[in-house]
Amino acid sequence: MPLIVMCGYPCSGKTRRAHELKEYFTQNTERKVHIVGDEDQGIDKNSVYADSQKEKILRGALRAEVERKVNKDDIVILDSLNYIKGYRYELFCLIKHTQTPHCLVYCLTSTDVSSEWNKGREADSQYTQEILDALILRFEAPDSRNRWDSPLFTIQQEDSLPFEAICDALFKRKAPPPNQSTKNQPLSSTNFLYELDKVTQDVLMAVLESQKTSVPGDLISIPGATEKIEFTRSLNMVVLRKLRRQFISYTKMHPTENIGQIANMFVQYLNKSMH
């Protein structure tokens, strides 16, 4: 069921708002409400947010926990900074895949207010001023024009939560339709990926070898393909590998029903890229 993504500076009231939402939904609906957040992970915030790798692991753990808890009946509230635009987009892809609505609650505070609230916390739950300043500096504010940040509810410290509007966004709005990148791909089997990797590598090696004796205007035959490479210019291994990676990424999202056509598809892709 719906996902509510909390967002804001450190010490901006996100956890308080998350619990207000949980209390409201518990009292006014028959749905279970799960809060997923940093506190559940048993982390030392200053240690984690000072190390980009540890922070990446934390975000992955939170995302996995959200994915486990999202279902057709319950409400999930993600209570974390969620300050990176790319991460909010990942969450959006997750809810598209699970076909459930979501919304973003942005707790808007000034730097000074967050710093003051931080100092009022118990010593063992405070951010160091250095970490607090760094997180605020890195913060990427949500923008309702981005589909992954919409619907967006911006809440200032003196505001009451717009519970009814949030309910409408979650329960009266259709889930975003899945796209090719979020649908399960029936052909992304081990065999398909193996063939994709092997065939494209074989084509690459054939192109490199043929370039040694070809001149512009020649048609290069490729083993396993009926299509031919229209040789217009030499391409070094760096460029060819880049084209191969691009083709593989595209093909994983748009798999062919006929594995035997991979070589021809890659040749066609190379022909377009070489002109």
N, C-alpha and C positions, 0 to 999 in steps of 0.2 A: 504494500500500500504506500501512501505518499512518503516522500523524503523531504524533511526540512533541513536546509543547510544553514547553519549559523555562520556569521562572518563578521570580522571586526578586529580592531587593534587588540593586543593583549590587555587584559583588565578593562574591557569596555562593557561588561555586563552581560556577556553572551550566556554564561552558565545560569545566571539568575533568570534571564529571559527563557532559556530552554526549559527550566523547571516550571515557570509560569505557564508555558505552552503545555507541558505534560499534565499539569494539574487541571487546566481547562479541558483538554481532550479526555482525560480520565473521568471528569465529572459530567461532561456533556455528550460523550459518545460511549459506545460499548467496545471500543477498540483498545487493544493493548498499545502502550507507548514505550518505545525503547530509546534511551539516550545513549549515544555512542560518543565517547570523548577521550581527550588526553588522560584524564584522571584514571580511567579504567586500565590504562596501559602500564601503570606503575612506573612512570618515567621521572627522571630528574630533568625538568624543563630546561634549565640553564645548560645542562650538558648536551641535551638533544639539539636544541636550537642553536648551539654554537658549532655544531658539526653537520654539514650538509648531508653526509651519508646517513647519519643517524636519523636526521629529520625525514629523509626520503623513506627510510624503513618505517618510521612512525606513520607517515601518510599512507603507505601501502597497507599497514596493519589496520588502520582506521577504515580504509576503503574496503578491505576484505571483510571486516566486521559488519559494515553497512550492507554489503552484498549478501552476507549470510542472513541478516535479519529482515531485509526487505521481502515482503510477501503480499498476498492479496488482501490481508486483513489488518495488519498492524501499521502503526505510524512510527517512523524512525526519525530521530532528531540527531544530526551530526553536530556535536558541540566541540568545535575546534577553531583555530584561527581561519583556516580555509582562505588564506590570503593570496594564494597563487592562482592567477587566472587559468593557467593550463590544468591545474588540479581540479578546479571547479568544472572545467570542460570534461575532464575524465568522469566526474560524478554525473554529469549530464548524460554522457554516453551510457553510463551504467543504468540510469533510470529509463533511457530509451530502450535499452536491451530488455529490461524487466517490464517495460510497458506500464509505468506508474507515473503519476504527476509528481512535481516537486515545486518548491519555492525557496527563495533565499531571504533570510532575515538578517539585515545589515545593522549592527549596533554601532551607530556613529557617535564617536566621541573625539574630543581634541587630544592632542599629544599631552597637554598639561593635565587634563582630567585623568587619562589613563595612568600617567606617571604618579599622580596623587593617590589614585585608588590602589595602585601597586604597593605604595609605601604603607597603606593601611592594612595590608594583608599580614597574616602570620609570617614570621621570618622564613620558615621552611617552604612556603608556597609563593614567595616573591620571585619576580624576575630580577636579575641584576640590571642596573641602569644601562649598562652596555648592551646587553641582549635585548632589552626593551626597545632601546633606540634603533638597534639594527633591524628588528622585526618591523617597526613602524616605517623605517626607511624603505624596506623591501615590499611593503604592503601594496597590492594591486587592487584598487577599489573596484567594486562591482559596478557594472553599467547595464541598465535595463534594456539597452539596445542590443546587447548580446543575448542570444536565445538561452545560453546556459546560465545567465544571471537573471532570468525573467521567469515568473513574476518576482519582482523585487520589492521588499518592504523595508524601508529605511527608518530606523527607530532611534530617536535621540533620547538622552538620559531622562528627560522629564516626561516623555511620551508614554501612553498606555499602549499595550499591544493591540492591533486591530484584529481581534480574534475572528470576527465574522468574515472579514475580507480574506483572511488566511484560510479559513474553512472553505470559502467559495473557490479559492485558487486550487485547493487540494482535492475537493470532492465534487465540484461542478465543472471542472475543466478536464478535457480529454488528455490522456497521456500523449506525449509527442510520438509521432509515428517512427518506427524503426527505419534506418536506412541500411544501405549495403554493408557499411562498416560495422554496424551493431547486430545484424542478423547472424544467426548461427550458419556457418558455411558448411553444407553437407559434404563438400568435396575437399575440405581441408584435412584430409586424412594423411597419415604418415606416407602412404604410397603416392598421393598427389604431390605433396611437398617434396618428396624425394625426386620424383620425375621432373618437377619444375626446376629444382636445383641442378639436376644432372643434365637435362636437355639444354638449358640456357648456358651452362658451362661449356658443353660440347660445341655449341654454336659459336661461342666466343673464341674458342681455340681455333675453330675452322676459319673464322674471319681473320684472326691474327696471322695464321699461316698463309692464307691466300693473298693477303695484302703484300707479301714479299715479292710476288711475281705479277701482280695486277697493275693495270694502268687505268686512269679515269675513263669511264665508259664501259668497262668490262662488267659482265654479270657473273657473280660468284655463286657457284653451286654449294649448297650446304647439306651435308648428310642428314637424312631424316626429314628434309623439308622439300616440298615441291616449289615453293617460292624461292627466288634468288635475290642475293644482295646486289643492289645497283651501286657499284663502286664509284664514288665521286671523289673521295679523299681518304687519306689514311687516318685511322683513329688509334691512339695509343691505348695501352692496357688500362690506364687510370680512367680515361673517358669511357671505355667499353664496360668496365666494372661498374661505373656509376649508372650507365644506361641499364645494365643488367639488374642492379638493385631496384631501380625505379620500376622496371617491368615486373619484377617479382612482387613488389609491394602492390602494384595495381592488380596483378593476376590473383593474388590471394583474396582480394576483395571482390573480384569479378571472375570466379573460377569457370573454366570451360567444362562442358559435359564430356568433351572428347580430349582425353589426355594426348592423343596422337597429333592434335593440332597445335600443341605448345610451340614446336619448332617453327611452324609457319607464322604463328602469331608474333613470335619474337623477331623473326626476320622482317615482318611488316613494320614492327615497332622500330627496328634499327634503320630501315629504309626511310621512314618519316623523320627520324632523328638526325640522319646524316645529311638531309637536304636543308 
